[in-house]
Amino acid sequence: MVVGIVAILLVAIIAVVLIVFVLPPSGDGIVGRWAVTDTDTSDFPVGIIMNFKKNGELKVELTKDAPDDVKAQMDLLDMVNITYETKDDMLVMTLEMGGLTQTNEVKFEVKDNTLTFFDNGEETVFKRVR
């Protein structure tokens, strides 16, 4: 009887570990932190982390090894409020700053721990970070 209970507890612990540390967050697949690893465009430079929150808020963060020019842009980005929503394979981001609003759309794909933006023949590749 004790062995059966221990086995059930062990299976439950393994399931929790898989859900928390291996599987992507629930939702539309884009929720979570994504670091730029490869890009054809300067819109999303290497050193940027896009943090897509479950509530539709998007926060821009920096990797530890972000280039100095990217770090210099963070003060400006801190003044921008960014929200997002997904519509099929399109990511719609709304940026608000000082009463001005701009909406941008980009085609995206999430595959395993890779997020790719496709924009005017250019690709930006992100990897999921914890």
DORO-718992 format. One record per residue: x, y, z of N, C-alpha, C, O in turn; residue in three letters; residue number from 0. Coordinates in Angstrom, 2 decimals, always signed. Example, Ala and Ser with C-alpha at 12.3 -4.5 7.8 and 13.67 -1.06 7.14 Angstrom:
n_xx|n_yy|n_zz|ca_xx|ca_yy|ca_zz|c_xx|c_yy|c_zz|o_xx|o_yy|o_zz|aa|i
+13.19|-5.69|+7.80|+12.30|-4.50|+7.80|+13.20|-3.30|+7.80|+14.24|-3.32|+8.46|Ala|0
+12.85|-2.25|+7.08|+13.67|-1.06|+7.14|+12.90|+0.03|+7.87|+13.41|+1.14|+8.04|Ser|1
//
This chain:
n_xx|n_yy|n_zz|ca_xx|ca_yy|ca_zz|c_xx|c_yy|c_zz|o_xx|o_yy|o_zz|aa|i
+0.82|-1.19|+0.00|+0.00|+0.00|+0.00|+0.87|+1.26|+0.00|+0.60|+2.20|-0.76|Met|0
+1.90|+1.30|+0.84|+2.79|+2.45|+0.91|+3.53|+2.62|-0.41|+3.72|+3.75|-0.87|Val|1
+3.94|+1.52|-1.02|+4.65|+1.60|-2.31|+3.75|+2.22|-3.37|+4.21|+3.01|-4.19|Val|2
+2.46|+1.87|-3.37|+1.52|+2.42|-4.33|+1.34|+3.92|-4.15|+1.28|+4.66|-5.14|Gly|3
+1.27|+4.38|-2.92|+1.13|+5.81|-2.64|+2.38|+6.57|-3.07|+2.29|+7.65|-3.65|Ile|4
+3.56|+5.99|-2.78|+4.82|+6.62|-3.18|+4.89|+6.71|-4.70|+5.33|+7.72|-5.24|Val|5
+4.47|+5.66|-5.39|+4.49|+5.67|-6.86|+3.56|+6.75|-7.41|+3.93|+7.45|-8.35|Ala|6
+2.38|+6.90|-6.83|+1.44|+7.92|-7.28|+2.02|+9.31|-7.03|+1.93|+10.19|-7.89|Ile|7
+2.62|+9.53|-5.86|+3.24|+10.81|-5.56|+4.38|+11.13|-6.52|+4.53|+12.26|-6.97|Leu|8
+5.18|+10.11|-6.84|+6.30|+10.31|-7.76|+5.79|+10.71|-9.15|+6.35|+11.61|-9.77|Leu|9
+4.75|+10.05|-9.63|+4.16|+10.39|-10.93|+3.62|+11.82|-10.90|+3.79|+12.56|-11.86|Val|10
+2.96|+12.21|-9.80|+2.42|+13.56|-9.68|+3.53|+14.60|-9.69|+3.39|+15.64|-10.33|Ala|11
+4.62|+14.34|-9.00|+5.75|+15.27|-8.96|+6.36|+15.42|-10.35|+6.67|+16.53|-10.78|Ile|12
+6.54|+14.32|-11.05|+7.10|+14.37|-12.41|+6.17|+15.17|-13.33|+6.64|+15.96|-14.14|Ile|13
+4.86|+14.97|-13.20|+3.91|+15.71|-14.03|+4.00|+17.21|-13.77|+3.98|+18.00|-14.71|Ala|14
+4.10|+17.60|-12.51|+4.22|+19.02|-12.17|+5.50|+19.61|-12.74|+5.48|+20.71|-13.30|Val|15
+6.61|+18.90|-12.62|+7.89|+19.37|-13.15|+7.80|+19.56|-14.66|+8.29|+20.55|-15.19|Val|16
+7.18|+18.61|-15.36|+7.03|+18.74|-16.81|+6.18|+19.94|-17.17|+6.51|+20.67|-18.10|Leu|17
+5.09|+20.14|-16.46|+4.20|+21.26|-16.77|+4.90|+22.59|-16.52|+4.80|+23.50|-17.34|Ile|18
+5.61|+22.71|-15.41|+6.22|+23.99|-15.05|+7.47|+24.29|-15.84|+7.67|+25.44|-16.25|Val|19
+8.33|+23.30|-16.07|+9.64|+23.59|-16.65|+9.82|+23.18|-18.10|+10.76|+23.66|-18.74|Phe|20
+8.98|+22.33|-18.64|+9.21|+21.85|-20.00|+8.17|+22.37|-20.98|+8.53|+22.85|-22.06|Val|21
+6.92|+22.28|-20.63|+5.88|+22.69|-21.55|+5.78|+24.20|-21.62|+6.01|+24.87|-20.62|Leu|22
+5.45|+24.75|-22.78|+5.29|+26.20|-22.87|+4.09|+26.64|-22.06|+3.20|+25.84|-21.77|Pro|23
+4.04|+27.91|-21.69|+2.89|+28.41|-20.93|+1.61|+28.22|-21.71|+1.61|+28.14|-22.93|Pro|24
+0.50|+28.14|-20.97|-0.79|+27.97|-21.62|-1.16|+29.25|-22.36|-0.50|+30.29|-22.21|Ser|25
-2.20|+29.17|-23.15|-2.63|+30.35|-23.90|-2.36|+30.13|-25.37|-2.45|+29.01|-25.87|Gly|26
-2.03|+31.20|-26.06|-1.89|+31.12|-27.50|-0.48|+30.71|-27.93|-0.18|+30.75|-29.13|Asp|27
+0.38|+30.33|-27.01|+1.71|+29.88|-27.37|+2.75|+30.97|-27.39|+3.95|+30.69|-27.29|Gly|28
+2.32|+32.20|-27.51|+3.27|+33.30|-27.57|+3.57|+33.86|-26.17|+4.55|+34.57|-25.99|Ile|29
+2.72|+33.54|-25.21|+2.91|+34.04|-23.84|+4.24|+33.55|-23.29|+4.56|+32.36|-23.37|Val|30
+5.02|+34.47|-22.75|+6.31|+34.13|-22.17|+7.39|+35.09|-22.63|+7.11|+36.10|-23.29|Gly|31
+8.62|+34.77|-22.27|+9.77|+35.62|-22.59|+10.53|+35.02|-23.77|+10.83|+33.83|-23.79|Arg|32
+10.84|+35.88|-24.74|+11.50|+35.46|-25.98|+12.68|+36.38|-26.27|+12.51|+37.60|-26.32|Trp|33
+13.86|+35.82|-26.45|+15.06|+36.60|-26.75|+15.37|+36.51|-28.24|+15.31|+35.43|-28.84|Ala|34
+15.71|+37.65|-28.83|+16.10|+37.68|-30.25|+17.43|+36.96|-30.40|+18.39|+37.27|-29.69|Val|35
+17.48|+36.00|-31.31|+18.73|+35.27|-31.55|+19.28|+35.50|-32.95|+20.48|+35.38|-33.18|Thr|36
+18.39|+35.82|-33.88|+18.82|+36.01|-35.27|+17.82|+36.94|-35.93|+16.61|+36.79|-35.75|Asp|37
+18.32|+37.90|-36.70|+17.40|+38.85|-37.30|+17.93|+39.39|-38.62|+19.14|+39.53|-38.83|Thr|38
+16.99|+39.69|-39.52|+17.31|+40.35|-40.78|+16.96|+41.84|-40.72|+17.20|+42.58|-41.67|Asp|39
+16.40|+42.27|-39.59|+15.89|+43.64|-39.49|+16.39|+44.32|-38.22|+16.73|+43.65|-37.24|Thr|40
+16.44|+45.64|-38.24|+16.87|+46.37|-37.05|+15.69|+46.66|-36.13|+15.89|+47.23|-35.05|Ser|41
+14.47|+46.28|-36.52|+13.30|+46.51|-35.67|+13.40|+45.75|-34.35|+12.92|+46.22|-33.32|Asp|42
+14.02|+44.60|-34.38|+14.18|+43.76|-33.20|+15.63|+43.33|-33.10|+15.97|+42.24|-33.54|Phe|43
+16.50|+44.17|-32.53|+17.93|+43.83|-32.48|+18.24|+42.72|-31.49|+17.51|+42.51|-30.52|Pro|44
+19.33|+42.01|-31.75|+19.81|+41.00|-30.81|+20.11|+41.71|-29.49|+20.70|+42.80|-29.48|Val|45
+19.70|+41.10|-28.38|+19.84|+41.72|-27.07|+18.50|+42.09|-26.46|+18.42|+42.46|-25.29|Gly|46
+17.45|+41.99|-27.27|+16.09|+42.32|-26.81|+15.37|+41.05|-26.38|+15.50|+40.00|-27.01|Ile|47
+14.62|+41.15|-25.30|+13.70|+40.10|-24.87|+12.29|+40.68|-24.94|+12.02|+41.74|-24.38|Ile|48
+11.42|+39.98|-25.62|+10.01|+40.37|-25.68|+9.28|+39.51|-24.65|+9.28|+38.28|-24.75|Met|49
+8.66|+40.16|-23.67|+7.95|+39.45|-22.62|+6.45|+39.63|-22.83|+5.88|+40.66|-22.47|Asn|50
+5.82|+38.61|-23.44|+4.39|+38.64|-23.72|+3.66|+38.12|-22.49|+3.73|+36.94|-22.17|Phe|51
+2.95|+39.01|-21.81|+2.23|+38.65|-20.59|+0.85|+38.10|-20.93|+0.29|+38.40|-21.99|Lys|52
+0.30|+37.29|-20.02|-1.01|+36.68|-20.25|-2.11|+37.72|-20.38|-3.13|+37.47|-21.02|Lys|53
-1.94|+38.89|-19.77|-2.98|+39.92|-19.79|-2.95|+40.78|-21.05|-3.68|+41.77|-21.13|Asn|54
-2.12|+40.43|-22.04|-2.05|+41.18|-23.29|-1.04|+42.31|-23.27|-0.96|+43.09|-24.23|Gly|55
-0.29|+42.41|-22.20|+0.74|+43.45|-22.10|+2.06|+42.90|-22.63|+2.38|+41.72|-22.44|Glu|56
+2.82|+43.74|-23.30|+4.12|+43.36|-23.84|+5.18|+44.26|-23.22|+5.12|+45.48|-23.34|Leu|57
+6.15|+43.64|-22.56|+7.26|+44.37|-21.96|+8.53|+44.03|-22.72|+8.77|+42.87|-23.06|Lys|58
+9.33|+45.03|-22.99|+10.61|+44.83|-23.65|+11.69|+44.85|-22.58|+11.76|+45.78|-21.78|Val|59
+12.53|+43.83|-22.59|+13.61|+43.70|-21.62|+14.92|+43.51|-22.38|+14.93|+43.40|-23.61|Glu|60
+16.01|+43.48|-21.65|+17.33|+43.26|-22.26|+17.97|+41.98|-21.75|+17.77|+41.58|-20.60|Leu|61
+18.74|+41.35|-22.63|+19.57|+40.24|-22.19|+20.77|+40.81|-21.44|+21.06|+42.00|-21.55|Thr|62
+21.45|+39.99|-20.68|+22.62|+40.44|-19.92|+23.73|+40.96|-20.83|+24.48|+41.86|-20.45|Lys|63
+23.84|+40.37|-22.02|+24.92|+40.74|-22.94|+24.44|+41.64|-24.08|+25.04|+41.64|-25.16|Asp|64
+23.37|+42.41|-23.86|+22.85|+43.30|-24.89|+23.90|+44.34|-25.27|+24.60|+44.85|-24.39|Ala|65
+24.02|+44.67|-26.55|+24.98|+45.70|-26.99|+24.63|+47.06|-26.37|+23.48|+47.32|-26.03|Pro|66
+25.63|+47.92|-26.24|+25.44|+49.23|-25.63|+24.41|+50.08|-26.36|+23.65|+50.80|-25.72|Asp|67
+24.38|+50.00|-27.70|+23.41|+50.81|-28.44|+21.97|+50.38|-28.15|+21.06|+51.20|-28.16|Asp|68
+21.79|+49.09|-27.91|+20.45|+48.58|-27.55|+20.09|+49.04|-26.14|+18.95|+49.42|-25.88|Val|69
+21.06|+49.00|-25.23|+20.82|+49.47|-23.86|+20.42|+50.94|-23.85|+19.58|+51.35|-23.05|Lys|70
+21.01|+51.73|-24.72|+20.71|+53.16|-24.79|+19.26|+53.41|-25.22|+18.68|+54.43|-24.85|Ala|71
+18.68|+52.50|-25.98|+17.31|+52.66|-26.45|+16.27|+52.31|-25.38|+15.10|+52.65|-25.53|Gln|72
+16.68|+51.65|-24.32|+15.73|+51.19|-23.31|+15.03|+52.33|-22.59|+13.86|+52.19|-22.22|Met|73
+15.70|+53.46|-22.39|+15.04|+54.59|-21.73|+13.82|+55.04|-22.53|+12.78|+55.38|-21.96|Asp|74
+13.95|+55.04|-23.85|+12.84|+55.41|-24.71|+11.74|+54.35|-24.65|+10.56|+54.68|-24.55|Leu|75
+12.13|+53.08|-24.70|+11.15|+52.00|-24.66|+10.38|+51.95|-23.35|+9.23|+51.53|-23.32|Leu|76
+11.01|+52.38|-22.26|+10.34|+52.39|-20.96|+9.17|+53.37|-20.94|+8.28|+53.24|-20.10|Asp|77
+9.15|+54.34|-21.84|+8.08|+55.32|-21.90|+6.92|+54.88|-22.79|+5.90|+55.57|-22.87|Met|78
+7.07|+53.74|-23.47|+6.05|+53.25|-24.40|+5.23|+52.15|-23.73|+5.79|+51.22|-23.16|Val|79
+3.92|+52.27|-23.81|+3.03|+51.22|-23.34|+2.67|+50.35|-24.54|+2.15|+50.84|-25.54|Asn|80
+2.97|+49.05|-24.45|+2.73|+48.16|-25.58|+1.77|+47.05|-25.14|+1.97|+46.39|-24.13|Ile|81
+0.72|+46.87|-25.93|-0.19|+45.75|-25.74|-0.20|+44.92|-27.01|+0.25|+45.38|-28.07|Thr|82
-0.70|+43.70|-26.91|-0.73|+42.83|-28.08|-1.96|+41.94|-28.05|-2.59|+41.74|-27.01|Tyr|83
-2.29|+41.43|-29.21|-3.29|+40.37|-29.35|-2.91|+39.56|-30.59|-2.23|+40.05|-31.49|Glu|84
-3.36|+38.33|-30.61|-3.09|+37.48|-31.78|-4.40|+37.23|-32.51|-5.46|+37.07|-31.90|Thr|85
-4.29|+37.21|-33.82|-5.41|+36.88|-34.70|-4.90|+35.88|-35.70|-4.23|+36.24|-36.67|Lys|86
-5.22|+34.61|-35.46|-4.70|+33.52|-36.29|-3.17|+33.56|-36.26|-2.57|+33.39|-35.20|Asp|87
-2.53|+33.79|-37.43|-1.07|+33.82|-37.47|-0.51|+35.25|-37.49|+0.64|+35.46|-37.86|Asp|88
-1.34|+36.21|-37.09|-0.91|+37.61|-37.05|-0.82|+38.10|-35.61|-1.70|+37.83|-34.79|Met|89
+0.25|+38.81|-35.33|+0.45|+39.46|-34.04|+0.17|+40.94|-34.23|+0.79|+41.59|-35.07|Leu|90
-0.76|+41.47|-33.46|-1.12|+42.88|-33.55|-0.60|+43.57|-32.28|-1.06|+43.27|-31.18|Val|91
+0.35|+44.48|-32.45|+0.94|+45.20|-31.32|+0.50|+46.66|-31.40|+0.59|+47.29|-32.45|Met|92
+0.03|+47.18|-30.28|-0.38|+48.58|-30.19|+0.57|+49.30|-29.25|+0.73|+48.93|-28.09|Thr|93
+1.20|+50.35|-29.77|+2.15|+51.15|-28.99|+1.52|+52.49|-28.68|+0.98|+53.16|-29.57|Leu|94
+1.59|+52.89|-27.41|+1.05|+54.18|-26.98|+2.13|+54.95|-26.24|+2.81|+54.43|-25.36|Glu|95
+2.27|+56.24|-26.65|+3.26|+57.10|-25.99|+2.83|+58.54|-26.18|+2.62|+59.00|-27.30|Met|96
+2.71|+59.25|-25.08|+2.40|+60.67|-25.14|+1.13|+60.99|-25.91|+1.09|+62.00|-26.62|Gly|97
+0.11|+60.18|-25.79|-1.14|+60.43|-26.48|-1.19|+59.94|-27.91|-2.24|+60.01|-28.55|Gly|98
-0.08|+59.46|-28.43|-0.04|+58.92|-29.79|-0.16|+57.40|-29.75|+0.39|+56.76|-28.86|Leu|99
-0.86|+56.84|-30.72|-1.05|+55.40|-30.80|-0.65|+54.91|-32.18|-0.99|+55.52|-33.19|Thr|100
+0.07|+53.81|-32.21|+0.46|+53.19|-33.48|+0.22|+51.69|-33.36|+0.56|+51.09|-32.34|Gln|101
-0.36|+51.10|-34.38|-0.62|+49.67|-34.40|+0.23|+49.03|-35.50|+0.25|+49.51|-36.64|Thr|102
+0.91|+47.96|-35.15|+1.74|+47.22|-36.10|+1.29|+45.77|-36.13|+0.94|+45.20|-35.09|Asn|103
+1.30|+45.18|-37.30|+0.97|+43.77|-37.45|+2.15|+43.04|-38.06|+2.84|+43.56|-38.93|Glu|104
+2.38|+41.83|-37.58|+3.45|+41.00|-38.14|+2.97|+39.54|-38.10|+2.35|+39.10|-37.14|Val|105
+3.27|+38.83|-39.15|+2.96|+37.39|-39.19|+3.94|+36.69|-38.26|+5.13|+37.04|-38.23|Lys|106
+3.45|+35.70|-37.49|+4.33|+34.99|-36.58|+4.03|+33.50|-36.57|+2.97|+33.04|-37.00|Phe|107
+5.01|+32.76|-36.06|+4.87|+31.31|-35.91|+5.60|+30.89|-34.65|+6.74|+31.28|-34.41|Glu|108
+4.92|+30.08|-33.83|+5.55|+29.48|-32.65|+5.70|+28.00|-32.92|+4.72|+27.30|-33.20|Val|109
+6.92|+27.53|-32.83|+7.21|+26.11|-33.04|+8.17|+25.68|-31.94|+9.32|+26.13|-31.90|Lys|110
+7.69|+24.82|-31.04|+8.48|+24.40|-29.88|+8.92|+25.64|-29.09|+8.07|+26.41|-28.64|Asp|111
+10.20|+25.84|-28.93|+10.72|+26.99|-28.18|+11.27|+28.08|-29.10|+12.15|+28.84|-28.71|Asn|112
+10.73|+28.15|-30.32|+11.16|+29.15|-31.30|+9.96|+29.97|-31.74|+8.91|+29.43|-32.11|Thr|113
+10.13|+31.28|-31.71|+9.13|+32.22|-32.21|+9.78|+32.93|-33.40|+10.90|+33.43|-33.30|Leu|114
+9.07|+32.98|-34.52|+9.60|+33.65|-35.70|+8.61|+34.70|-36.17|+7.42|+34.43|-36.31|Thr|115
+9.12|+35.91|-36.42|+8.34|+36.98|-37.04|+8.69|+37.01|-38.51|+9.87|+36.92|-38.87|Phe|116
+7.69|+37.13|-39.38|+7.88|+37.25|-40.82|+7.33|+38.61|-41.23|+6.13|+38.85|-41.10|Phe|117
+8.19|+39.49|-41.73|+7.76|+40.83|-42.07|+8.46|+41.31|-43.33|+9.67|+41.53|-43.33|Asp|118
+7.69|+41.47|-44.39|+8.23|+41.97|-45.67|+9.45|+41.20|-46.14|+10.44|+41.81|-46.57|Asn|119
+9.40|+39.90|-46.07|+10.51|+39.07|-46.54|+11.65|+38.94|-45.55|+12.63|+38.26|-45.83|Gly|120
+11.53|+39.59|-44.39|+12.57|+39.51|-43.36|+12.07|+38.65|-42.22|+10.87|+38.61|-41.93|Glu|121
+12.99|+37.94|-41.57|+12.64|+37.09|-40.44|+13.41|+37.51|-39.21|+14.58|+37.89|-39.28|Glu|122
+12.73|+37.43|-38.07|+13.38|+37.61|-36.78|+13.09|+36.38|-35.96|+11.92|+36.00|-35.79|Thr|123
+14.14|+35.73|-35.45|+13.99|+34.49|-34.70|+14.25|+34.75|-33.22|+15.25|+35.36|-32.85|Val|124
+13.32|+34.28|-32.39|+13.42|+34.39|-30.95|+13.48|+32.98|-30.36|+12.91|+32.05|-30.92|Phe|125
+14.16|+32.85|-29.25|+14.16|+31.60|-28.48|+13.54|+31.88|-27.13|+13.76|+32.94|-26.53|Lys|126
+12.73|+30.91|-26.65|+12.08|+31.07|-25.35|+13.14|+31.08|-24.25|+14.06|+30.27|-24.25|Arg|127
+13.00|+32.02|-23.33|+13.90|+32.09|-22.17|+13.05|+32.05|-20.92|+11.89|+32.46|-20.92|Val|128
+13.63|+31.56|-19.87|+12.89|+31.47|-18.59|+13.29|+32.56|-17.66|+12.78|+32.64|-16.54|Arg|129
//
